Amino acid sequence: MSYIAFFDMDGTLLTTHTGGLFFRYSYNMGRIKLPYLIKIAPVPILYSLGLIDLERISKKMGMRYKGQKDDEMNAFIDEWFSEMAVKYMRNSMFSEIKYHKDRGAKTVMISASPRNFCRPVVEYFKLDDLICTELVVKNGYITGECGMYCYGENKVIMAEEYCVKNNFSLKESWFYSDSESDIPLLKKVGNPICVKPDKKLLKYARDNNWKII
């Protein structure tokens, strides 16, 4: 394999964000109550305005799953994916993925979301590998803790470590993303691609002549 093509998940491989979809589905299935759904509903808006610490919020949400069996969580996520999330896949990305596979590239999703949520998306698009936030699992149970949060500058660190470990160059890599939070990694790769970018990323992309699709 000659190079890596990295793909963000939320807003890139998906047309929306997995968190909102999952909590809506969880509410529909009786897993969470309406007051909690209402409480977390403003999170995407507050995040877009830079008014919340997304890492802190994500870790707090992760604690909700403390004590759950990992295999049971994955089974529920599979149901969520097949019944709801699959409708929000950005299927136009298949052609981008094929373009890189035909050229011998390694296709890797890199996301701030936990592995449990990323796994079915990786399988759907038949990507080669995954870099993400890892929920800690001990003896088959989720502890509520997590490893390095794969976001912002941390995403750069994790992508660089992956390239070194697998004998690739980050400068020769591609990265597809929709979010201004990924500008640090987009600046590091040789081929930054902006997919339906948010307002801040759109401006940055135009100022730096990055490709927009």
N, C-alpha and C positions, 0 to 999 in steps of 0.2 A: 504494500500500500504506500502511495507516494506522499500523501498529505492528509490532514484532517479537515473535515467540514463539520463545524459545531453548529448546533441548532438549539435555540432557546425554546421553551415549551409554551408558557402562557402568552397568548397574544401573537404567537409566531406559528408553531405547529397547530395550536388551537386558535380559534377566532375570539376566544374570551379567556377567562381565568378559572382554573380548576377549583380554587377555593370556594368561590361563590356557587358554582355548580354543585359541588359536593355537599355544602351545607343546605342548599335547597332540597337536594335529594334526601339528605338525612332527615330533614323536617318532614318531607312527604312520607317517609317510611317510619316516622314516629321515633326516630333516634334522638332528636333534639326538640326542645319546646320553642314555641313562638317567641317568647321574650328574649331568648338567646339569639334567635335568628334576627330579630329586630336590632339587638345590641350590636351584632357584627356587620349588619348591612352597610353602615357608612364607611367601613374600613377601606374599600377601594377608592372612594372619593377622597378621604382624608390622606391616603397614601399619595394620590396624584397631586395633592396640594402640598405635600411635604410636611404634613402636620403630625405624623406618627412615626414611631420607630418600628419598621416592619419586622425586623429581627426579633425584637422583644415581644411583639404581638404573636408572631409565628411560634416562638418558643412557648408562650403562654397557652396557645391553642394546642400545641403538641402535648402538653400536660393533661389535656382532656382524655387522651388515649392511654394514660398510664394504667398498667395492669391488664390491658386487653391482650388477648392472644394474637400474635402477629399473623398467623394463618387465617384466623377468623376475620381480621381487619382486611386482609388481602382478598378474601372471598367476597366481602361486602363491596370493596372497591371494584372488583370485577363486575358485580351486578350494576353498580353505578355507571361504570364505563359503557357497558353494553346497552343499558337502558336509557342513558341520558348523554354522557360525555361524547360518545361516538358521533353524535349529531353536530358537534361543534369542532370537528377536525377540519383543518384547512387543507383540503385534499389537493389544492394546487401545489402544495409543497412536495407532493410525490415526484413531480417532474424535476424539481431542484435536487432532490435526493438521488434520483436516477442519474442525473447529469454527473454527479460526483462519483457514484458507484461505477458508472461506465468508464471513468477515468482512473479507477483503482484507488479512490480515496476511502478513508475510514470515516464513517458517519457516526457522530457522537452527540447525544443530547446533553445539554448542560443547563441545570435548572435549580432554583432555590427551593423548589418543592421537595418533600420527602420521597424516597425511593418508592414507597407503596403507591403513590399517585402517579409517579413517572413511568413505572414499569409497563402498564398497559398501553401507554402512548408510544413507548419505544417499540413494543411488540407490534402495534398497529402499523407503524411506518417502517418496520423491519430495519431499524437502525442497528449499528454494530455494538454500541456501548453507551454507557450512561455515567455522567458525573452529576451529583446532586447532594442535597442535605440528607444525612443519614440519621434516622431515628435509631436510638440504641435499643437493641433487643437482647434480653438475657433469658436463657432457658425457655425460649419461645414466647416470652411476654415483653410487651413494649414498656420501657421504663419511664417514658415521658421526657427523657433527656435526648439531646441530639449532638452530632459532631459539628464540624465547621459549617457555618451557614453559608451556602453557596450563592452569594449575592454581592454585587458591587465589586470592590477590590478583592474580596475573598474569591470571587469567581475567576479573577485573573490568576491568583495564586494557584488555585486548583487546576486550571487549564494548563498553566506552565508546568506544574508538577506532572500532570498526565503526559504532556509532550516529552518531557525529559525521560520519564519512565519508559515510554514507548518509542523513543528515538524519532520524534517528529520535531519540526520547527514551528513555533507559534507564528513566526513571521510569514511562513508559507501557508498558514491555515486560513480557512474561511470561517465566518461567524454570521449567522442569521439571527436577528433580534428585532423586536418592535419597541423596546423600552429605553428611555434615557438612562435608566439605572445600569444598563449594559455598555454605556459609552467607554468605561475603562477597558473592557475586553475588546470592544470594537476597535479601539485605538491601537491595540497590541497586535492584532492579526493583520495579515497582508491584504485580505479581501473582506472588508466589512460590508454586509448586505442588510439593509433596513427593510423590514417587512411590515407594511401598513403602520409606519412609525407614529408614536405619540407626538404631540406638538413640539416638545423640547428636542426630541431626537430628530424630527423632521428638519428643524432649523439647523441643527448641528450637521446633519447629513448634507444639506444643501450648501452650507458654508465650507464643507470639507470635500465636496464632490464625491460623496459615497453613493453607491448604487441604491436606488429605492425601487422596491417592487410591491 
